[in-house]
C-alpha cells in the first residue's frame, strides 16, 4: 500500500508549481512572441517574392517533421521526469545535525546531493528526510553508509531517464542546426538561379532570406518548448489530483469526543506496524502495551531514542493510516473517536 507522506507531497507540489510557473511565465511569453514573428515573417516574405518563399518553405518542412518526432519522444518522459534540479546540503544542514548527534563519521561530514524529479524522486526524498530527521538514530546504529546506499538506489532509475532525455535532446538539437544550415545553403543556390534568370532581384533574395530565417528559427523555438507544455499539463493534473483528493481526516467535521482534561490510561492492543518507507521490515508484531495515568514509561536510552520514535509514530498516525487490525485506547475511547 502506497501511503503518501508529507515530505513526498511537499516535494511533489514544489516541483509541479515550479513547472507550471515557468510555463505561464517566460515560456508562454516566448510562444506568443514566436507566433507573432512567424506571422509577420511569412507576410513580408510572400510580399517580396512568392517563388522564393514557396521554395524555402517546402524545404523547411524537414525542421517541422524533426521537431514533431522529437516532441513525441520527449512526451513519454514528461510524466515521469517533470523537473529536475540539484541541491547540495552541506554545512548549513548536515554539520549542525552531526554536532548534535552522538557519533561522527570518519570524514566528519556527510554530503547529500538531492536531485528532485517529482514522481521518481519522492521515495528518495522520504529516505533523505528520515535520515536527516532521525540523524541521532542513524548515527547510533552506524547506518550512514546504509542510508546513502538506499538513497542512491532510489535515485538510480530517474538518473538513467535523465541521461536518456539529455541524449535525445542533444541529438535533436544537432539535427536542427544541420537542417537549418542545409536549408540556408539550398536557398542561396535557388536564389542565385532566380537572379540569373531575372525572376528575382538581389534585394528580394536577402529580404526573403532574413524573413524566413527568423520564421524558421521561431518555429523551432516554439516546438522546442512543446515538452515543457507536456510537463506543465502533467504537473497541473498532479496538483489538482492532490487538491481534489479526499483526506482520511475531515478537518471540517465537528463530530467526535472533546477531552476537557487530557488525563488517563493509554492502551495498545495487537499493534502490527511497519514504516511506509521500509515495508519489508516488521517493527511491531502483536504488541500489547498499557501505560497507566500519571506514570512515566521508559523505552530506551536517551541517546538514540529508537523506542520512542518507533512508538510515537504509530500512536500519532494510526488514526488515519489503515494498518493491520490495531486498537489504540486512550481514556477508554479509540483515537478515531476524538474530534
Buried (B, 14 or more C-beta within 10 A) or exposed (E): EEBEBEBBBEBBBBBBBBBBEBBEEEBBEBBEEBEEBBEBBBEBBBEBBEBBBEBBBEBBEBBBEBBEEBBEBBBBBBBBBBBBEEEEBEEEBBBEBBEEBEBBEEEEEBEBEBBBBBBBBBBBBBBBBBBBEBBBBBBBBEBBEEBBEBBEEBBEBBBEBBEEBEEBBEEBEEBBEEBBEEBBEBBEEBBEEBBEEEEBEEEBBEBBBBBBBBBBBBBBBBBBBBBBBBBBBBBBEBBEEEEEEEEEEEEEEEEEBEEEEEEBBBBBBEBBBBBBBEEEEEBBEEBEBEBEEEEEEEEBEEEBBBEBBBBEBBBEBBBEBEBEEBBBBBBEBBBBEEE
